[in-house]
Amino acid sequence: MSELASAPPPKRPEFRNINKLTDLPQYRLPLAGWVSILHRISGALMFLLLPFIIWMFDKSVTSEWSFLKFAATFNQGVGFWPGWFFKLLALAVIWAYLHHLTAGLRHLWMDTSHGAVTKEFGKTSALVTLVVSLFLTVVLGAKLFGLY
């Protein structure tokens, strides 16, 4: 009994505030963390570019004349905005959609098979998500800019 009374209590964990300037630049976010952040950014980007998406859909299906005007916007531009600017906006929509889709499928897979999710699976699935979304974006971007 006296041994228990004289034993020191276990050391409690110490918590400290994180210094933004010294601690955050040294922190290395894992690949799964980057995919998660990009998933949120791509969702926000799709939301912010929704008026542009609606405008593209409207101009492309309303009539033959509006489609020609729509195509001219991407080739010559409108006002002081050059055509490549609209192509970059479309490329941003393409990337946001593809990344959001692949990252969403990754999350669905992890939700349905949470017994099989490991740290290694998180790392490889994050890498696959990035590679697939970027590869498809490059392929569709090359088509958008007329490389094939």
N, CA, C and O atoms as a GROMACS GRO file, in nm:
protein
  592
    1MET      N    1   0.079  -0.119   0.000
    1MET     CA    2   0.000   0.000   0.000
    1MET      C    3   0.084   0.126   0.000
    1MET      O    4   0.051   0.224  -0.067
    2SER      N    5   0.192   0.124   0.075
    2SER     CA    6   0.277   0.241   0.081
    2SER      C    7   0.348   0.266  -0.053
    2SER      O    8   0.382   0.380  -0.084
    3GLU      N    9   0.370   0.159  -0.132
    3GLU     CA   10   0.435   0.178  -0.263
    3GLU      C   11   0.345   0.255  -0.358
    3GLU      O   12   0.392   0.340  -0.433
    4LEU      N   13   0.216   0.227  -0.354
    4LEU     CA   14   0.123   0.298  -0.440
    4LEU      C   15   0.110   0.444  -0.400
    4LEU      O   16   0.096   0.531  -0.486
    5ALA      N   17   0.114   0.471  -0.275
    5ALA     CA   18   0.098   0.608  -0.227
    5ALA      C   19   0.222   0.692  -0.260
    5ALA      O   20   0.211   0.812  -0.282
    6SER      N   21   0.339   0.629  -0.264
    6SER     CA   22   0.460   0.705  -0.289
    6SER      C   23   0.496   0.716  -0.437
    6SER      O   24   0.586   0.791  -0.472
    7ALA      N   25   0.427   0.641  -0.527
    7ALA     CA   26   0.458   0.646  -0.671
    7ALA      C   27   0.411   0.780  -0.729
    7ALA      O   28   0.300   0.826  -0.700
    8PRO      N   29   0.495   0.840  -0.811
    8PRO     CA   30   0.454   0.968  -0.870
    8PRO      C   31   0.342   0.946  -0.972
    8PRO      O   32   0.336   0.842  -1.037
    9PRO      N   33   0.254   1.043  -0.984
    9PRO     CA   34   0.144   1.028  -1.082
    9PRO      C   35   0.202   1.027  -1.225
    9PRO      O   36   0.307   1.085  -1.249
   10PRO      N   37   0.133   0.962  -1.318
   10PRO     CA   38   0.185   0.960  -1.456
   10PRO      C   39   0.190   1.100  -1.514
   10PRO      O   40   0.108   1.185  -1.482
   11LYS      N   41   0.288   1.121  -1.600
   11LYS     CA   42   0.306   1.253  -1.660
   11LYS      C   43   0.192   1.280  -1.757
   11LYS      O   44   0.160   1.196  -1.842
   12ARG      N   45   0.131   1.395  -1.744
   12ARG     CA   46   0.022   1.435  -1.832
   12ARG      C   47   0.079   1.498  -1.959
   12ARG      O   48   0.184   1.561  -1.955
   13PRO      N   49   0.010   1.481  -2.071
   13PRO     CA   50   0.060   1.542  -2.195
   13PRO      C   51   0.055   1.694  -2.187
   13PRO      O   52  -0.036   1.752  -2.128
   14GLU      N   53   0.155   1.756  -2.247
   14GLU     CA   54   0.160   1.901  -2.250
   14GLU      C   55   0.111   1.951  -2.385
   14GLU      O   56   0.152   1.900  -2.489
   15PHE      N   57   0.026   2.049  -2.382
   15PHE     CA   58  -0.024   2.109  -2.504
   15PHE      C   59   0.025   2.253  -2.509
   15PHE      O   60   0.029   2.323  -2.408
   16ARG      N   61   0.063   2.295  -2.627
   16ARG     CA   62   0.110   2.432  -2.642
   16ARG      C   63   0.046   2.490  -2.768
   16ARG      O   64   0.001   2.418  -2.856
   17ASN      N   65   0.045   2.620  -2.773
   17ASN     CA   66  -0.008   2.686  -2.891
   17ASN      C   67   0.090   2.673  -3.006
   17ASN      O   68   0.212   2.667  -2.986
   18ILE      N   69   0.037   2.667  -3.127
   18ILE     CA   70   0.120   2.656  -3.246
   18ILE      C   71   0.154   2.797  -3.293
   18ILE      O   72   0.065   2.881  -3.308
   19ASN      N   73   0.279   2.820  -3.316
   19ASN     CA   74   0.322   2.949  -3.370
   19ASN      C   75   0.313   2.941  -3.522
   19ASN      O   76   0.379   2.858  -3.585
   20LYS      N   77   0.230   3.028  -3.581
   20LYS     CA   78   0.208   3.025  -3.726
   20LYS      C   79   0.337   3.046  -3.804
   20LYS      O   80   0.356   2.984  -3.910
   21LEU      N   81   0.423   3.130  -3.756
   21LEU     CA   82   0.541   3.167  -3.834
   21LEU      C   83   0.653   3.064  -3.825
   21LEU      O   84   0.730   3.049  -3.919
   22THR      N   85   0.663   2.994  -3.713
   22THR     CA   86   0.775   2.900  -3.700
   22THR      C   87   0.733   2.754  -3.714
   22THR      O   88   0.809   2.674  -3.770
   23ASP      N   89   0.614   2.716  -3.667
   23ASP     CA   90   0.574   2.576  -3.668
   23ASP      C   91   0.508   2.533  -3.799
   23ASP      O   92   0.537   2.424  -3.848
   24LEU      N   93   0.422   2.615  -3.856
   24LEU     CA   94   0.349   2.574  -3.976
   24LEU      C   95   0.438   2.555  -4.099
   24LEU      O   96   0.415   2.460  -4.173
   25PRO      N   97   0.537   2.640  -4.126
   25PRO     CA   98   0.621   2.614  -4.243
   25PRO      C   99   0.700   2.484  -4.233
   25PRO      O  100   0.738   2.427  -4.336
   26GLN      N  101   0.726   2.435  -4.113
   26GLN     CA  102   0.802   2.312  -4.096
   26GLN      C  103   0.712   2.189  -4.101
   26GLN      O  104   0.763   2.077  -4.117
   27TYR      N  105   0.581   2.206  -4.089
   27TYR     CA  106   0.489   2.092  -4.088
   27TYR      C  107   0.472   2.039  -4.229
   27TYR      O  108   0.447   2.115  -4.323
   28ARG      N  109   0.487   1.907  -4.245
   28ARG     CA  110   0.471   1.843  -4.376
   28ARG      C  111   0.338   1.772  -4.380
   28ARG      O  112   0.320   1.669  -4.315
   29LEU      N  113   0.245   1.828  -4.455
   29LEU     CA  114   0.112   1.770  -4.468
   29LEU      C  115   0.122   1.644  -4.553
   29LEU      O  116   0.185   1.645  -4.658
   30PRO      N  117   0.061   1.534  -4.510
   30PRO     CA  118   0.066   1.412  -4.591
   30PRO      C  119  -0.014   1.429  -4.720
   30PRO      O  120  -0.098   1.519  -4.731
   31LEU      N  121   0.012   1.341  -4.816
   31LEU     CA  122  -0.052   1.350  -4.946
   31LEU      C  123  -0.204   1.343  -4.934
   31LEU      O  124  -0.275   1.412  -5.007
   32ALA      N  125  -0.254   1.262  -4.844
   32ALA     CA  126  -0.399   1.253  -4.824
   32ALA      C  127  -0.456   1.386  -4.775
   32ALA      O  128  -0.570   1.421  -4.808
   33GLY      N  129  -0.378   1.459  -4.698
   33GLY     CA  130  -0.421   1.591  -4.652
   33GLY      C  131  -0.432   1.690  -4.767
   33GLY      O  132  -0.525   1.770  -4.774
   34TRP      N  133  -0.334   1.684  -4.859
   34TRP     CA  134  -0.339   1.771  -4.976
   34TRP      C  135  -0.459   1.739  -5.064
   34TRP      O  136  -0.526   1.829  -5.115
   35VAL      N  137  -0.487   1.610  -5.082
   35VAL     CA  138  -0.603   1.571  -5.163
   35VAL      C  139  -0.732   1.620  -5.097
   35VAL      O  140  -0.823   1.664  -5.166
   36SER      N  141  -0.739   1.612  -4.966
   36SER     CA  142  -0.857   1.660  -4.895
   36SER      C  143  -0.875   1.811  -4.911
   36SER      O  144  -0.986   1.858  -4.934
   37ILE      N  145  -0.766   1.885  -4.898
   37ILE     CA  146  -0.774   2.030  -4.916
   37ILE      C  147  -0.812   2.065  -5.060
   37ILE      O  148  -0.894   2.154  -5.083
   38LEU      N  149  -0.751   1.995  -5.158
   38LEU     CA  150  -0.785   2.020  -5.298
   38LEU      C  151  -0.928   1.981  -5.329
   38LEU      O  152  -0.990   2.040  -5.417
   39HIS      N  153  -0.982   1.882  -5.259
   39HIS     CA  154  -1.122   1.843  -5.277
   39HIS      C  155  -1.214   1.959  -5.237
   39HIS      O  156  -1.312   1.987  -5.305
   40ARG      N  157  -1.181   2.024  -5.128
   40ARG     CA  158  -1.260   2.139  -5.084
   40ARG      C  159  -1.244   2.258  -5.179
   40ARG      O  160  -1.340   2.327  -5.211
   41ILE      N  161  -1.120   2.280  -5.224
   41ILE     CA  162  -1.095   2.390  -5.317
   41ILE      C  163  -1.168   2.367  -5.449
   41ILE      O  164  -1.226   2.459  -5.505
   42SER      N  165  -1.165   2.243  -5.498
   42SER     CA  166  -1.233   2.215  -5.625
   42SER      C  167  -1.384   2.232  -5.612
   42SER      O  168  -1.448   2.279  -5.706
   43GLY      N  169  -1.440   2.194  -5.499
   43GLY     CA  170  -1.583   2.216  -5.477
   43GLY      C  171  -1.618   2.364  -5.474
   43GLY      O  172  -1.718   2.407  -5.532
   44ALA      N  173  -1.535   2.442  -5.406
   44ALA     CA  174  -1.559   2.586  -5.400
   44ALA      C  175  -1.541   2.650  -5.538
   44ALA      O  176  -1.616   2.741  -5.575
   45LEU      N  177  -1.442   2.603  -5.613
   45LEU     CA  178  -1.418   2.657  -5.748
   45LEU      C  179  -1.536   2.627  -5.840
   45LEU      O  180  -1.577   2.714  -5.917
   46MET      N  181  -1.589   2.506  -5.832
   46MET     CA  182  -1.706   2.474  -5.915
   46MET      C  183  -1.824   2.562  -5.876
   46MET      O  184  -1.900   2.606  -5.963
   47PHE      N  185  -1.842   2.587  -5.748
   47PHE     CA  186  -1.950   2.673  -5.704
   47PHE      C  187  -1.931   2.817  -5.753
   47PHE      O  188  -2.025   2.879  -5.802
   48LEU      N  189  -1.808   2.868  -5.741
   48LEU     CA  190  -1.782   3.006  -5.785
   48LEU      C  191  -1.792   3.022  -5.936
   48LEU      O  192  -1.831   3.128  -5.985
   49LEU      N  193  -1.757   2.918  -6.010
   49LEU     CA  194  -1.763   2.925  -6.156
   49LEU      C  195  -1.897   2.877  -6.212
   49LEU      O  196  -1.910   2.861  -6.334
   50LEU      N  197  -1.993   2.854  -6.127
   50LEU     CA  198  -2.124   2.808  -6.173
   50LEU      C  199  -2.190   2.905  -6.272
   50LEU      O  200  -2.250   2.858  -6.369
   51PRO      N  201  -2.184   3.036  -6.253
   51PRO     CA  202  -2.240   3.125  -6.356
   51PRO      C  203  -2.173   3.107  -6.492
   51PRO      O  204  -2.239   3.113  -6.595
   52PHE      N  205  -2.043   3.085  -6.493
   52PHE     CA  206  -1.970   3.061  -6.619
   52PHE      C  207  -2.015   2.930  -6.682
   52PHE      O  208  -2.031   2.922  -6.804
   53ILE      N  209  -2.036   2.827  -6.601
   53ILE     CA  210  -2.082   2.698  -6.653
   53ILE      C  211  -2.221   2.712  -6.712
   53ILE      O  212  -2.248   2.660  -6.821
   54ILE      N  213  -2.309   2.781  -6.643
   54ILE     CA  214  -2.446   2.801  -6.693
   54ILE      C  215  -2.442   2.882  -6.822
   54ILE      O  216  -2.516   2.852  -6.916
   55TRP      N  217  -2.358   2.985  -6.827
   55TRP     CA  218  -2.346   3.065  -6.950
   55TRP      C  219  -2.297   2.979  -7.066
   55TRP      O  220  -2.350   2.988  -7.176
   56MET      N  221  -2.195   2.894  -7.041
   56MET     CA  222  -2.144   2.807  -7.148
   56MET      C  223  -2.253   2.713  -7.198
   56MET      O  224  -2.270   2.695  -7.318
   57PHE      N  225  -2.327   2.653  -7.106
   57PHE     CA  226  -2.434   2.562  -7.147
   57PHE      C  227  -2.542   2.635  -7.225
   57PHE      O  228  -2.588   2.586  -7.328
   58ASP      N  229  -2.582   2.750  -7.176
   58ASP     CA  230  -2.687   2.827  -7.242
   58ASP      C  231  -2.646   2.866  -7.384
   58ASP      O  232  -2.723   2.849  -7.478
   59LYS      N  233  -2.527   2.919  -7.398
   59LYS     CA  234  -2.482   2.965  -7.530
   59LYS      C  235  -2.455   2.849  -7.626
   59LYS      O  236  -2.465   2.867  -7.747
   60SER      N  237  -2.422   2.734  -7.575
   60SER     CA  238  -2.389   2.623  -7.664
   60SER      C  239  -2.512   2.548  -7.714
   60SER      O  240  -2.502   2.478  -7.814
   61VAL      N  241  -2.626   2.558  -7.648
   61VAL     CA  242  -2.744   2.481  -7.690
   61VAL      C  243  -2.864   2.565  -7.732
   61VAL      O  244  -2.963   2.510  -7.779
   62THR      N  245  -2.858   2.697  -7.717
   62THR     CA  246  -2.976   2.779  -7.747
   62THR      C  247  -3.010   2.777  -7.896
   62THR      O  248  -3.122   2.745  -7.934
   63SER      N  249  -2.913   2.810  -7.978
   63SER     CA  250  -2.936   2.810  -8.123
   63SER      C  251  -2.803   2.794  -8.194
   63SER      O  252  -2.696   2.797  -8.133
   64GLU      N  253  -2.812   2.776  -8.325
   64GLU     CA  254  -2.689   2.761  -8.403
   64GLU      C  255  -2.608   2.890  -8.400
   64GLU      O  256  -2.485   2.887  -8.392
   65TRP      N  257  -2.678   3.005  -8.407
   65TRP     CA  258  -2.609   3.134  -8.405
   65TRP      C  259  -2.542   3.158  -8.270
   65TRP      O  260  -2.428   3.207  -8.266
   66SER      N  261  -2.609   3.123  -8.159
   66SER     CA  262  -2.548   3.144  -8.027
   66SER      C  263  -2.429   3.049  -8.007
   66SER      O  264  -2.334   3.084  -7.938
   67PHE      N  265  -2.434   2.929  -8.067
   67PHE     CA  266  -2.320   2.840  -8.058
   67PHE      C  267  -2.200   2.897  -8.132
   67PHE      O  268  -2.087   2.886  -8.085
   68LEU      N  269  -2.223   2.957  -8.249
   68LEU     CA  270  -2.113   3.019  -8.323
   68LEU      C  271  -2.053   3.136  -8.244
   68LEU      O  272  -1.931   3.156  -8.243
   69LYS      N  273  -2.139   3.212  -8.179
   69LYS     CA  274  -2.092   3.322  -8.094
   69LYS      C  275  -2.012   3.266  -7.975
   69LYS      O  276  -1.910   3.322  -7.936
   70PHE      N  277  -2.061   3.156  -7.918
   70PHE     CA  278  -1.993   3.088  -7.808
   70PHE      C  279  -1.855   3.041  -7.852
   70PHE      O  280  -1.757   3.060  -7.780
   71ALA      N  281  -1.846   2.979  -7.969
   71ALA     CA  282  -1.718   2.930  -8.021
   71ALA      C  283  -1.624   3.047  -8.049
   71ALA      O  284  -1.503   3.037  -8.026
   72ALA      N  285  -1.677   3.157  -8.098
   72ALA     CA  286  -1.595   3.275  -8.125
   72ALA      C  287  -1.539   3.333  -7.996
   72ALA      O  288  -1.428   3.387  -7.994
   73THR      N  289  -1.615   3.322  -7.888
   73THR     CA  290  -1.566   3.371  -7.759
   73THR      C  291  -1.438   3.299  -7.719
   73THR      O  292  -1.345   3.360  -7.667
   74PHE      N  293  -1.434   3.168  -7.742
   74PHE     CA  294  -1.316   3.090  -7.705
   74PHE      C  295  -1.202   3.110  -7.804
   74PHE      O  296  -1.086   3.085  -7.769
   75ASN      N  297  -1.230   3.153  -7.924
   75ASN     CA  298  -1.124   3.174  -8.024
   75ASN      C  299  -1.073   3.316  -8.025
   75ASN      O  300  -0.952   3.338  -8.019
   76GLN      N  301  -1.163   3.415  -8.034
   76GLN     CA  302  -1.119   3.555  -8.042
   76GLN      C  303  -1.131   3.631  -7.911
   76GLN      O  304  -1.058   3.728  -7.889
   77GLY      N  305  -1.220   3.589  -7.824
   77GLY     CA  306  -1.241   3.659  -7.699
   77GLY      C  307  -1.360   3.752  -7.707
   77GLY      O  308  -1.428   3.760  -7.809
   78VAL      N  309  -1.385   3.823  -7.597
   78VAL     CA  310  -1.496   3.919  -7.589
   78VAL      C  311  -1.442   4.045  -7.523
   78VAL      O  312  -1.384   4.039  -7.415
   79GLY      N  313  -1.463   4.160  -7.589
   79GLY     CA  314  -1.415   4.285  -7.534
   79GLY      C  315  -1.264   4.283  -7.518
   79GLY      O  316  -1.192   4.252  -7.612
   80PHE      N  317  -1.218   4.317  -7.399
   80PHE     CA  318  -1.073   4.315  -7.375
   80PHE      C  319  -1.026   4.181  -7.318
   80PHE      O  320  -0.908   4.166  -7.289
   81TRP      N  321  -1.118   4.083  -7.299
   81TRP     CA  322  -1.081   3.951  -7.251
   81TRP      C  323  -1.045   3.863  -7.369
   81TRP      O  324  -1.129   3.838  -7.456
   82PRO      N  325  -0.922   3.814  -7.374
   82PRO     CA  326  -0.881   3.728  -7.487
   82PRO      C  327  -0.943   3.589  -7.477
   82PRO      O  328  -0.991   3.548  -7.371
   83GLY      N  329  -0.942   3.517  -7.589
   83GLY     CA  330  -1.001   3.384  -7.594
   83GLY      C  331  -0.932   3.285  -7.502
   83GLY      O  332  -0.999   3.197  -7.446
   84TRP      N  333  -0.800   3.296  -7.485
   84TRP     CA  334  -0.728   3.201  -7.398
   84TRP      C  335  -0.772   3.214  -7.253
   84TRP      O  336  -0.763   3.117  -7.177
   85PHE      N  337  -0.821   3.333  -7.213
   85PHE     CA  338  -0.869   3.351  -7.077
   85PHE      C  339  -0.993   3.265  -7.052
   85PHE      O  340  -1.005   3.202  -6.947
   86PHE      N  341  -1.084   3.262  -7.149
   86PHE     CA  342  -1.204   3.178  -7.136
   86PHE      C  343  -1.167   3.030  -7.138
   86PHE      O  344  -1.230   2.948  -7.072
   87LYS      N  345  -1.064   2.996  -7.216
   87LYS     CA  346  -1.018   2.858  -7.217
   87LYS      C  347  -0.957   2.819  -7.082
   87LYS      O  348  -0.974   2.706  -7.036
   88LEU      N  349  -0.887   2.912  -7.019
   88LEU     CA  350  -0.832   2.884  -6.886
   88LEU      C  351  -0.943   2.867  -6.783
   88LEU      O  352  -0.933   2.782  -6.694
   89LEU      N  353  -1.049   2.948  -6.795
   89LEU     CA  354  -1.163   2.930  -6.704
   89LEU      C  355  -1.227   2.793  -6.725
   89LEU      O  356  -1.261   2.724  -6.628
   90ALA      N  357  -1.242   2.753  -6.851
   90ALA     CA  358  -1.299   2.621  -6.880
   90ALA      C  359  -1.206   2.511  -6.828
   90ALA      O  360  -1.253   2.409  -6.777
   91LEU      N  361  -1.076   2.531  -6.840
   91LEU     CA  362  -0.980   2.433  -6.789
   91LEU      C  363  -0.990   2.423  -6.636
   91LEU      O  364  -0.977   2.314  -6.580
   92ALA      N  365  -1.012   2.536  -6.570
   92ALA     CA  366  -1.029   2.534  -6.424
   92ALA      C  367  -1.154   2.455  -6.387
   92ALA      O  368  -1.153   2.380  -6.289
   93VAL      N  369  -1.261   2.471  -6.463
   93VAL     CA  370  -1.383   2.395  -6.438
   93VAL      C  371  -1.357   2.246  -6.460
   93VAL      O  372  -1.401   2.162  -6.382
   94ILE      N  373  -1.285   2.214  -6.567
   94ILE     CA  374  -1.253   2.074  -6.598
   94ILE      C  375  -1.172   2.012  -6.484
   94ILE      O  376  -1.205   1.903  -6.437
   95TRP      N  377  -1.067   2.082  -6.439
   95TRP     CA  378  -0.986   2.027  -6.329
   95TRP      C  379  -1.070   2.012  -6.203
   95TRP      O  380  -1.064   1.909  -6.137
   96ALA      N  381  -1.148   2.116  -6.170
   96ALA     CA  382  -1.227   2.110  -6.047
   96ALA      C  383  -1.324   1.992  -6.050
   96ALA      O  384  -1.338   1.921  -5.951
   97TYR      N  385  -1.389   1.972  -6.164
   97TYR     CA  386  -1.483   1.861  -6.174
   97TYR      C  387  -1.412   1.726  -6.163
   97TYR      O  388  -1.455   1.639  -6.088
   98LEU      N  389  -1.304   1.709  -6.237
   98LEU     CA  390  -1.235   1.581  -6.237
   98LEU      C  391  -1.173   1.549  -6.102
   98LEU      O  392  -1.180   1.436  -6.055
   99HIS      N  393  -1.113   1.650  -6.038
   99HIS     CA  394  -1.053   1.624  -5.907
   99HIS      C  395  -1.162   1.596  -5.804
   99HIS      O  396  -1.149   1.505  -5.722
  100HIS      N  397  -1.269   1.673  -5.807
  100HIS     CA  398  -1.377   1.654  -5.711
  100HIS      C  399  -1.441   1.516  -5.729
  100HIS      O  400  -1.476   1.450  -5.631
  101LEU      N  401  -1.455   1.475  -5.854
  101LEU     CA  402  -1.513   1.344  -5.882
  101LEU      C  403  -1.423   1.231  -5.831
  101LEU      O  404  -1.470   1.141  -5.761
  102THR      N  405  -1.294   1.235  -5.865
  102THR     CA  406  -1.204   1.127  -5.824
  102THR      C  407  -1.184   1.126  -5.672
  102THR      O  408  -1.179   1.020  -5.611
  103ALA      N  409  -1.172   1.243  -5.612
  103ALA     CA  410  -1.156   1.247  -5.466
  103ALA      C  411  -1.286   1.203  -5.397
  103ALA      O  412  -1.281   1.139  -5.292
  104GLY      N  413  -1.399   1.236  -5.456
  104GLY     CA  414  -1.527   1.191  -5.400
  104GLY      C  415  -1.541   1.040  -5.409
  104GLY      O  416  -1.590   0.977  -5.315
  105LEU      N  417  -1.498   0.982  -5.521
  105LEU     CA  418  -1.502   0.836  -5.534
  105LEU      C  419  -1.407   0.771  -5.432
  105LEU      O  420  -1.438   0.665  -5.377
  106ARG      N  421  -1.294   0.835  -5.409
  106ARG     CA  422  -1.200   0.785  -5.308
  106ARG      C  423  -1.265   0.785  -5.170
  106ARG      O  424  -1.253   0.689  -5.094
  107HIS      N  425  -1.334   0.895  -5.137
  107HIS     CA  426  -1.402   0.904  -5.007
  107HIS      C  427  -1.514   0.801  -4.996
  107HIS      O  428  -1.532   0.739  -4.891
  108LEU      N  429  -1.589   0.781  -5.104
  108LEU     CA  430  -1.695   0.680  -5.102
  108LEU      C  431  -1.638   0.541  -5.080
  108LEU      O  432  -1.693   0.461  -5.004
  109TRP      N  433  -1.525   0.511  -5.146
  109TRP     CA  434  -1.462   0.382  -5.129
  109TRP      C  435  -1.417   0.364  -4.983
  109TRP      O  436  -1.436   0.257  -4.925
  110MET      N  437  -1.360   0.466  -4.926
  110MET     CA  438  -1.313   0.456  -4.787
  110MET      C  439  -1.432   0.444  -4.692
  110MET      O  440  -1.423   0.376  -4.590
  111ASP      N  441  -1.544   0.510  -4.724
  111ASP     CA  442  -1.662   0.500  -4.637
  111ASP      C  443  -1.725   0.362  -4.642
  111ASP      O  444  -1.775   0.314  -4.540
  112THR      N  445  -1.722   0.298  -4.758
  112THR     CA  446  -1.786   0.167  -4.768
  112THR      C  447  -1.695   0.053  -4.724
  112THR      O  448  -1.744  -0.056  -4.693
  113SER      N  449  -1.566   0.076  -4.721
  113SER     CA  450  -1.475  -0.032  -4.680
  113SER      C  451  -1.383   0.017  -4.568
  113SER      O  452  -1.261   0.003  -4.577
  114HIS      N  453  -1.440   0.075  -4.465
  114HIS     CA  454  -1.357   0.134  -4.359
  114HIS      C  455  -1.277   0.032  -4.281
  114HIS      O  456  -1.184   0.070  -4.210
  115GLY      N  457  -1.310  -0.096  -4.291
  115GLY     CA  458  -1.228  -0.197  -4.225
  115GLY      C  459  -1.096  -0.219  -4.295
  115GLY      O  460  -0.998  -0.261  -4.233
  116ALA      N  461  -1.093  -0.189  -4.428
  116ALA     CA  462  -0.972  -0.213  -4.506
  116ALA      C  463  -0.886  -0.088  -4.521
  116ALA      O  464  -0.781  -0.093  -4.586
  117VAL      N  465  -0.927   0.022  -4.462
  117VAL     CA  466  -0.852   0.147  -4.478
  117VAL      C  467  -0.733   0.148  -4.383
  117VAL      O  468  -0.747   0.133  -4.262
  118THR      N  469  -0.616   0.165  -4.442
  118THR     CA  470  -0.493   0.175  -4.364
  118THR      C  471  -0.422   0.303  -4.403
  118THR      O  472  -0.463   0.374  -4.495
  119LYS      N  473  -0.317   0.332  -4.332
  119LYS     CA  474  -0.237   0.450  -4.364
  119LYS      C  475  -0.176   0.437  -4.504
  119LYS      O  476  -0.172   0.535  -4.579
  120GLU      N  477  -0.130   0.318  -4.538
  120GLU     CA  478  -0.072   0.295  -4.670
  120GLU      C  479  -0.176   0.309  -4.780
  120GLU      O  480  -0.148   0.366  -4.885
  121PHE      N  481  -0.298   0.258  -4.755
  121PHE     CA  482  -0.405   0.274  -4.854
  121PHE      C  483  -0.438   0.422  -4.874
  121PHE      O  484  -0.460   0.466  -4.987
  122GLY      N  485  -0.442   0.497  -4.766
  122GLY     CA  486  -0.469   0.641  -4.777
  122GLY      C  487  -0.366   0.711  -4.863
  122GLY      O  488  -0.399   0.799  -4.943
  123LYS      N  489  -0.240   0.672  -4.846
  123LYS     CA  490  -0.132   0.733  -4.923
  123LYS      C  491  -0.142   0.696  -5.071
  123LYS      O  492  -0.132   0.783  -5.158
  124THR      N  493  -0.161   0.567  -5.100
  124THR     CA  494  -0.168   0.525  -5.241
  124THR      C  495  -0.295   0.574  -5.309
  124THR      O  496  -0.290   0.611  -5.426
  125SER      N  497  -0.408   0.574  -5.239
  125SER     CA  498  -0.531   0.623  -5.301
  125SER      C  499  -0.524   0.773  -5.326
  125SER      O  500  -0.581   0.822  -5.423
  126ALA      N  501  -0.456   0.846  -5.240
  126ALA     CA  502  -0.438   0.989  -5.263
  126ALA      C  503  -0.351   1.013  -5.386
  126ALA      O  504  -0.379   1.102  -5.466
  127LEU      N  505  -0.246   0.933  -5.400
  127LEU     CA  506  -0.159   0.944  -5.517
  127LEU      C  507  -0.235   0.910  -5.645
  127LEU      O  508  -0.221   0.979  -5.746
  128VAL      N  509  -0.315   0.804  -5.641
  128VAL     CA  510  -0.395   0.765  -5.758
  128VAL      C  511  -0.495   0.876  -5.792
  128VAL      O  512  -0.515   0.907  -5.910
  129THR      N  513  -0.556   0.935  -5.692
  129THR     CA  514  -0.650   1.045  -5.714
  129THR      C  515  -0.583   1.161  -5.785
  129THR      O  516  -0.637   1.215  -5.882
  130LEU      N  517  -0.467   1.200  -5.736
  130LEU     CA  518  -0.396   1.312  -5.800
  130LEU      C  519  -0.353   1.279  -5.942
  130LEU      O  520  -0.370   1.361  -6.032
  131VAL      N  521  -0.298   1.161  -5.963
  131VAL     CA  522  -0.249   1.123  -6.095
  131VAL      C  523  -0.363   1.115  -6.195
  131VAL      O  524  -0.353   1.167  -6.306
  132VAL      N  525  -0.473   1.049  -6.157
  132VAL     CA  526  -0.586   1.033  -6.248
  132VAL      C  527  -0.647   1.169  -6.283
  132VAL      O  528  -0.672   1.198  -6.400
  133SER      N  529  -0.672   1.251  -6.182
  133SER     CA  530  -0.736   1.381  -6.210
  133SER      C  531  -0.645   1.472  -6.293
  133SER      O  532  -0.693   1.541  -6.383
  134LEU      N  533  -0.516   1.473  -6.264
  134LEU     CA  534  -0.426   1.557  -6.342
  134LEU      C  535  -0.405   1.504  -6.483
  134LEU      O  536  -0.396   1.582  -6.578
  135PHE      N  537  -0.397   1.372  -6.499
  135PHE     CA  538  -0.382   1.314  -6.632
  135PHE      C  539  -0.504   1.346  -6.719
  135PHE      O  540  -0.489   1.389  -6.834
  136LEU      N  541  -0.623   1.326  -6.665
  136LEU     CA  542  -0.744   1.356  -6.743
  136LEU      C  543  -0.756   1.505  -6.772
  136LEU      O  544  -0.804   1.543  -6.878
  137THR      N  545  -0.714   1.589  -6.679
  137THR     CA  546  -0.716   1.734  -6.703
  137THR      C  547  -0.620   1.772  -6.815
  137THR      O  548  -0.655   1.855  -6.899
  138VAL      N  549  -0.502   1.712  -6.818
  138VAL     CA  550  -0.406   1.741  -6.924
  138VAL      C  551  -0.461   1.695  -7.059
  138VAL      O  552  -0.448   1.766  -7.159
  139VAL      N  553  -0.522   1.576  -7.063
  139VAL     CA  554  -0.577   1.525  -7.188
  139VAL      C  555  -0.689   1.616  -7.239
  139VAL      O  556  -0.690   1.653  -7.357
  140LEU      N  557  -0.783   1.651  -7.153
  140LEU     CA  558  -0.893   1.737  -7.195
  140LEU      C  559  -0.847   1.880  -7.221
  140LEU      O  560  -0.902   1.948  -7.308
  141GLY      N  561  -0.747   1.926  -7.147
  141GLY     CA  562  -0.692   2.060  -7.172
  141GLY      C  563  -0.621   2.066  -7.305
  141GLY      O  564  -0.629   2.168  -7.374
  142ALA      N  565  -0.552   1.959  -7.343
  142ALA     CA  566  -0.489   1.955  -7.475
  142ALA      C  567  -0.594   1.961  -7.586
  142ALA      O  568  -0.572   2.026  -7.688
  143LYS      N  569  -0.706   1.895  -7.566
  143LYS     CA  570  -0.816   1.902  -7.663
  143LYS      C  571  -0.875   2.043  -7.665
  143LYS      O  572  -0.904   2.096  -7.772
  144LEU      N  573  -0.892   2.102  -7.551
  144LEU     CA  574  -0.949   2.238  -7.540
  144LEU      C  575  -0.861   2.339  -7.612
  144LEU      O  576  -0.913   2.428  -7.680
  145PHE      N  577  -0.731   2.328  -7.598
  145PHE     CA  578  -0.639   2.423  -7.662
  145PHE      C  579  -0.601   2.382  -7.803
  145PHE      O  580  -0.515   2.445  -7.864
  146GLY      N  581  -0.663   2.276  -7.856
  146GLY     CA  582  -0.644   2.239  -7.995
  146GLY      C  583  -0.514   2.168  -8.026
  146GLY      O  584  -0.464   2.179  -8.138
  147LEU      N  585  -0.458   2.096  -7.931
  147LEU     CA  586  -0.334   2.025  -7.957
  147LEU      C  587  -0.357   1.893  -8.030
  147LEU      O  588  -0.263   1.835  -8.084
  148TYR      N  589  -0.480   1.845  -8.032
  148TYR     CA  590  -0.514   1.727  -8.113
  148TYR      C  591  -0.656   1.736  -8.157
  148TYR      O  592  -0.705   1.647  -8.226
   0.00000   0.00000   0.00000
